Amino acid sequence: MDEALVKRLVGAKIKKYRNLHKFTQFKLGELVDINQRQIALIESGKSFPSLTTLLKLSQVFDCAIADFFDNDVPDDEKVLKDILKKQIDDLDFSNCQRLYFVIKNLILI
């Protein structure tokens, strides 16, 4: 999965939560301390929220940060681990470092 796709999927999930809570982009921006334009960029997949913004969004929506990344995750542990291993094997070293940083920081939360 490439970066642009992740941005679009996360943005769509945030938009879904915003609509479920009946917030405007402006109201959501106020609640998480960013402007409406930034919310629009995130929802359209043109920008990615910072970790701080993800934390605030998870508090506003009363969900886990992982919920923004949940897209049909396999229920079988072995299948999921095999998929993850394959994806990691396909990464170059630089992207492996990025993935390590993200995982390390998300798991510690």
C-alpha positions in Angstrom: 0.0 0.0 0.0 1.5 3.3 -1.0 1.5 6.6 1.0 -1.1 8.3 -1.1 -3.5 5.4 -0.6 -3.0 5.4 3.2 -3.7 9.2 3.2 -6.9 8.7 1.3 -8.1 5.8 3.5 -7.3 7.6 6.7 -8.9 10.8 5.4 -12.1 8.9 4.4 -12.3 7.2 7.8 -11.9 10.6 9.6 -14.6 12.1 7.3 -16.9 9.1 8.2 -16.4 9.7 11.9 -17.0 13.4 11.5 -20.3 12.8 9.6 -21.4 10.2 12.2 -20.9 12.9 14.9 -22.6 15.5 12.7 -19.7 17.9 12.9 -18.8 20.4 10.2 -15.2 20.6 9.2 -15.0 24.0 10.9 -16.4 22.5 14.2 -14.0 19.5 14.1 -11.1 21.8 13.4 -12.0 23.9 16.5 -12.2 20.7 18.6 -8.7 19.5 17.6 -7.0 22.9 17.3 -6.5 23.0 13.5 -8.3 25.0 10.8 -11.1 23.9 8.5 -8.8 23.9 5.5 -6.5 21.4 7.1 -9.5 19.2 8.0 -10.5 19.4 4.3 -7.0 18.5 3.1 -6.8 15.5 5.5 -10.3 14.2 4.5 -9.4 14.5 0.8 -6.1 12.6 1.3 -3.9 15.5 0.3 -2.5 15.8 3.8 -1.9 13.5 6.7 -2.7 14.4 10.3 0.2 14.7 12.8 0.3 12.2 15.7 -0.9 15.0 18.0 -3.9 15.6 15.7 -4.6 11.8 15.5 -4.6 11.7 19.3 -7.0 14.6 19.5 -9.3 13.1 16.8 -9.4 9.8 18.7 -10.4 11.7 21.9 -13.1 13.7 20.1 -14.5 10.6 18.4 -13.9 8.3 21.4 -12.1 5.7 19.4 -8.6 4.3 19.2 -6.0 5.7 16.7 -5.9 2.3 15.1 -9.6 2.7 14.1 -8.5 5.3 11.6 -6.3 2.7 9.9 -8.8 -0.2 10.1 -9.6 -1.4 6.6 -10.8 -5.0 6.5 -8.1 -6.5 8.7 -8.0 -10.3 8.5 -9.4 -12.1 11.5 -6.9 -14.9 11.4 -3.6 -14.2 13.2 -1.5 -16.3 10.9 -2.9 -14.8 7.8 -2.5 -11.3 9.1 1.2 -11.9 10.1 1.9 -13.5 6.7 0.5 -10.4 5.0 2.5 -8.1 7.2 5.7 -10.1 6.6 5.2 -10.0 2.9 4.7 -6.2 3.0 7.8 -5.7 5.1 9.9 -7.9 2.8 8.8 -5.7 -0.1 10.0 -2.4 1.6 13.3 -0.7 1.0 15.4 0.1 4.0 14.3 3.7 4.3 10.6 2.7 4.4 11.4 -0.1 6.9 12.9 2.6 9.2 9.8 4.7 8.8 7.5 1.8 9.5 9.6 0.9 12.6 9.2 4.5 13.9 5.4 4.5 13.3 4.9 1.1 15.0 7.2 1.9 17.9 5.3 5.1 18.6 1.8 3.7 18.1 2.3 0.7 20.3 3.7 2.8 23.2 0.4 4.8 23.3 
